[in-house]
Amino acid sequence: MTTVTKFFEDNIKRLGSADRDPLAWNLNCGLFALAKQMDEIEQRQRATERALQDLAAQIRVQTR
C-alpha cells in the first residue's frame, strides 16, 4: 500500500459513512480506487521491466 492509497483509506475511515459528507465520501472512494489501480499498474510495469532485463541478459549471453 502506497502513501497515497493509505491517505484515501484513512480519509474514508475518518468520514465513517456517506451520510456525514456524501461528496467527500464519493470523492475519497473514487480516488482510493484509482490509487489502487495505479499501484497495480506500477507493479505490473516493474514486473515487465524485470522481464525485459532478463530477456536482454539472455540475448546477450546467446549472442556471445
C-alpha positions in Angstrom: 0.0 0.0 0.0 1.4 3.3 -1.0 1.2 6.6 1.0 -1.5 7.9 -1.4 -3.6 4.7 -1.0 -3.2 4.9 2.7 -4.2 8.6 2.7 -7.5 8.0 1.0 -8.2 4.8 3.0 -7.7 6.9 6.2 -10.0 9.6 4.9 -12.7 7.1 4.3 -12.3 5.6 7.8 -12.4 9.1 9.3 -15.6 10.0 7.4 -17.3 6.8 8.6 -20.1 6.8 6.0 -21.6 8.7 3.1 -24.2 10.2 5.4 -21.8 12.6 7.0 -20.5 14.2 3.8 -21.6 12.4 0.6 -19.4 14.5 -1.7 -16.2 13.9 0.3 -17.1 10.2 0.7 -17.6 9.6 -3.0 -14.5 11.6 -3.9 -12.3 9.7 -1.5 -13.8 6.3 -2.5 -13.2 7.1 -6.2 -9.7 8.4 -5.6 -8.9 5.4 -3.4 -10.0 3.0 -6.2 -7.9 5.0 -8.7 -4.9 4.9 -6.4 -5.2 1.1 -6.0 -5.4 0.7 -9.8 -2.3 2.9 -10.1 -0.5 0.7 -7.6 -1.4 -2.4 -9.6 -0.2 -0.8 -12.9 3.1 0.2 -11.3 3.6 -3.4 -10.0 2.9 -4.8 -13.5 5.2 -2.2 -15.0 8.1 -3.2 -12.6 7.5 -6.9 -13.4 7.6 -6.1 -17.2 10.8 -4.1 -16.8 12.4 -7.0 -14.9 11.2 -9.5 -17.5 12.7 -7.3 -20.3 16.0 -7.0 -18.4 16.1 -10.8 -18.0 15.4 -11.2 -21.7 18.1 -8.7 -22.6 20.5 -10.6 -20.5 19.6 -13.9 -22.1 20.0 -12.4 -25.6 23.5 -11.0 -24.6 24.5 -14.5 -23.4 23.3 -16.2 -26.6 24.9 -13.7 -28.9 28.4 -14.0 -27.4 
